[in-house]
Structures are given as structure tokens and as C-alpha cells.
């Protein structure tokens, strides 16, 4: 090999190594940045089963069992809803659009979805009935952050503000 090809090989090798080191450094930085943000991990836990995070492990397990039982009992409703959605898609893809059949399938799907939701909500209320008042407050706070009762961030409970009139009357009374 002549001197020019050695230089080309050397420059290519250096560029490849710099690229690899940059990738490794960027990956390590990202990994460390995500590990140091516990808030980012907490915001991803929005499933209903995480509503009991503030309760004891025993209560968490009881809630998981209650949720599992409610879902098991509502399995047929879930299947009916899934089948109904599949039927709606099939009817929409048909060459002739049959509006009455689509509306009927949508009605059946909504009915199944509503029944499943009622089944799960009933299980949640049954579990809440077993809690002490203090545990129930923690449970409600968990429900506000997770599950289908989740409130938007700005709607979550905030300390009540005094009305403007009460503030002006209090300052005028002095």
C-alpha cells in the first residue's frame, strides 16, 4: 500500500471511532438523564391498577385481585365489544354501505363497552367500601391521577381560593 491509502484508512478509522464514541456518550447521557427523572416514570403509570400506590402492599394486592375478578366477570362484555368493533369495520369496508346495520353494530358495541365499564366500576366501589376513611382518601387521590377517573393536570384538586369580596371586606373592616 502506498502512503495515500494509509492516510485515507487512518482518517476513516478516526472518523468511525469519533462517531462510535459520540453515540456511546449520547446513549449514556440519555440513560442517566432518564434515570434521574422519577417524575417521568410516574407520569407513565396511569393505569387503574396503580391507583393504590399510596396504600399498603396488602391493600394493593387486594385491589389487584378485585380488579382481576371484575375483568374476569366482564370478559364476555369485552369479547362482545371487540367483536362489535370488528363487525363495524367489516361493514364499513363492504362495497355497499348499510347504515342501519352499522348503527345496530355500534349500538351493540356501546352496550357491551358500557356493561364492561359498569362491571369494573362496581368492583372498584366494592373495594373502596372495604377501606378505612383515611385509606379511601388516598385511594381517591390515586384515582384522580390514574385510571378512567383521571383528572387533567390543571383540574386536580387545588387549595380553594378566597372570593375577591371576602378579601376586600376583610381589609376594609380593619
Residue pairs with C-beta under 8 A, 6 or more apart in sequence:
34 40
45 53
45 146
46 145
46 146
46 147
46 150
47 146
47 147
48 67
48 120
48 124
48 143
48 146
48 147
48 148
49 63
49 64
49 67
50 142
50 146
50 147
51 63
51 139
51 142
51 143
51 145
51 146
51 147
52 59
52 60
52 63
52 64
52 139
52 142
53 60
53 142
54 138
54 139
54 141
54 142
55 63
55 131
55 135
55 138
55 139
55 142
59 131
59 135
62 127
62 130
63 127
66 123
66 124
66 126
66 127
67 120
67 123
67 124
67 127
69 123
70 119
70 120
70 122
70 123
70 124
71 78
71 119
71 120
73 119
74 115
74 116
74 119
74 120
77 112
77 113
77 115
77 116
77 119
78 112
78 116
80 108
80 109
80 112
81 109
81 112
81 113
81 116
84 105
84 106
84 108
84 109
84 112
85 109
87 105
87 109
88 102
88 105
88 106
88 109
91 97
91 98
91 101
91 102
91 105
92 102
117 148
121 148
124 143
128 136
128 139
131 139
141 157
143 149
143 150
144 150
144 151
144 156
144 157
145 151
145 156
